[in-house]
């Protein structure tokens, strides 16, 4: 039985966990001080050795990303933290920043020093005003303490950290769209190459990392690559935040080594909501193909999830029980993608518009079996044809749900309507009973 | 291929790849979509445009690609991928995956596209329509609700947007930003509601907006003046050349039943690439304006102009010219061949060198400069492409030769070409070129020119306004000699360079032959079959008018000259009143009322010929309107000469072109250039300033008559003063400013900008600011500026 391994979330239950005093109480900013006395290349090597992989979804090795930045090029380098957490079901970065914003600030200091950046940016989604306030306070406190600004920690190094609040667009979680948005343009993905490591923010070498990736760095520096490597599986090292939500008894953040299974997390957290059984779930947000109860023992690491036909993604475990209509759930997700499609490329822009109309007909019992075939063919014309991964993600819930629950789609067609009581799946209804 | 081009292509690395089983070798950096084109394999596309940066947005051009055995996991947009050695490309012709991907994208594009092709202007010449037929499926599976918008909306008075038809390829927005430097339109909103839009209260007022209509691959952008006017298959298209300026754009003129309905930019990689300006595109109605002359007019004994037959009119003209001391004024709008006709007519039929094509402010310094540094020289667009620096002297490319502007802008964007602008005022165009603005007091350009550091790779672009301040052209000549930089003289009008080469100026015979050179005269005497050609340098435009007023000239032949273009228009009108005037014009003008014989001539679309653009390169065009009854100037001059029994023997364009071809280039001595000193600035009293101005691209020009939609995008008429003067006068932006002199006054809204404290700028010929008509001056003279 895998144990929980709280690192980032170790002190979230302390009342003042978000303050600089509380953070320092638990060895806060010691890693930064240590790092600034080291050679930047050594830092990159430690992060490489730790095996830390991007926690934003793609799982790209963080140290390798840092190593791509050309050194000695006489250009400004930038670190950009992607805090535009928008993937449906994903709710790890915002609680982390609410409860422990300083761990990100410290991670930023270390990462910026490693890649020789004098300016760092945090791009945060605009809807989370309360998180923005906490993060702003943390940055202000770090400036006051001399951890940011000129000559930080008396090391002779300078670092400015800017918090930029987005205007609310899912696409700005895509790193190049994020950079465009940060530069003041509309958030739409850029053509690659050039990649951000060569020409990113303001056409300068730029590292774009997820909040959790950067927040994981201080502990690695303090405790060493070996410590980090001791957790996780062969190719997926370390601990991470799993976000459990939906029809479960106790939703929340569960920090555990990579490779834990959903069965274990459910056991640790208290299981499904009382009297109900698992029907389907997402391993990493709505853009990752869904799983069912047959995947309860799939190791939740990058390789394990991929082998089972999905993606680890953001580790957003959205749990749905037997009261949920799959068609309705997929329709809701698809409406999200239609609303969030940036409009740049044809397949995503027009495709999501059409997908919603077909799914709506199916959910209302007005669809046909040809519609189902059309839906799959349409997904085939969007997947791998779009400019960025948003279009690909939009097809995941549809194709995977038809794979596992085709009969349920057919039932909508043959009975001329939705066979489920939508009220039964709501959480507030459960509470009333 | 020239030697220079050959040398360039030798250093470019070539790459061989395979497309659909065929090998093709292309230069490194070529995109897959264009390598395929080279084999004749057409991959469907919408957002791709060879002159715009790749964007990969429409996804229509997806193909399968494999490099050295390693296949891309999914189809790639061939408009974004450069070729690589060992690449194997499978297009829709050989890859079922690519074929399905393309058909899928096409179905999605058509899903929200309205089925209004029968009423759409683009129908019949629509890339979406065509490619839906060639690369789409015959039936759509879409049964849902289409996205709808209000249609159309105005982006400007000239460009309309139908958002339903838009496929969001971003060609228009990319053109505006990348090519024109006018990011006035942008994509707004997101998803299927994404749309092209303008900034609030800021319409699409770009001089190049019409290009977006032309490159729109659907009927989303339409021009107000062509909308619902015609079907493309009813139009007869003729390649033509633009008559509006000296840029020399290749054009296409579309005519239906004798009437020009639209003009489009043609393709010429050496000149306008695929672009043109809005004036060239949309100012053509002057040809069909109702007031065109339909027959000759002759002034009768009672002094009244009355219609006459052609033989009567020709006879009257010949009678008025035979044995008289005559001068010839040919406006800058004549074709090369027509100008040659005037030049020969002056020498052969009238026996004079009193001929000038410069219907504007001129100087002897300019005349000599043209003969020494401009005629028979070749500085080209390619020189701008290769230049290390470009120096602009009294020349606003965006206003006065828009394609030159685009070419400089291209190099500024591509390789940060350094541009210096010696000007009396900072202009929008100079700002877009990121130019180093060298501010000068009007008349004091020469010191600023002398201080420039150029090299032999530099290009000096000097405008026709340089004639307005003494010493400017001298300074240009000195700078060019010192640095080895190339000189290009860029007049505004399309015909001036051709007229210069044709010898329609007092000091030159055709081909740059100095009239003062005996050998040069012998050349022309033998070609023309005349015994003598005068060796006296002829009079300039203003000298011709003065001579007529003084009784030294009896007759004037005037072709397309507006007396109000001359700074001393009162003298011009008095001269026309006094002399026997033969006027060759397309429509009534200020000359008509004073003329003795009026001979209607063909407009440019009604005749064939050529213009020499500022490079000196021939822009040949054919008659776009078949069966026009109107005759060219050349034909009419020939008839008059015949009637005078002093024939010029070139009644047709082809005969003229043949004769010009036999002349060859003058290989003798060029005339020497005598340096002219700048005039010291005059002392100014309180509230006095030196006037400076230039013509805006869109203004009250004769050739823009009847184009209300075009005029709607003209820049606002303002008077520009410096912050210091504004403070002294207590004037803020928008306050009324009165500019006056002894002749008259104008009142304009003030604009406080970067200009010399002692200067005031106003547009030369815009609504409310008709400087020559109201103040009888356009630059360099002292005016009084007060708050109105």
Interface residues (C-beta under 8 A of the other chain):
Chain A: X169 X171 X186 X191 X338 X339 X340 X341 X342 X343 X344 X345 X346 X347 X349 X350 X351 X352 X353 X354 X357 X358 X374 X377 X378 X380 X381 X382 X384 X385 X386 X387
Chain B: X54 X55 X56 X57 X58 X59 X60 X62 X73 X74 X75 X80 X100 X101 X104 X105 X107 X108 X109 X111 X112 X141 X142 X144 X145 X147 X167 X168 X186 X187 X188 X189 X190 X191 X192 X193 X194
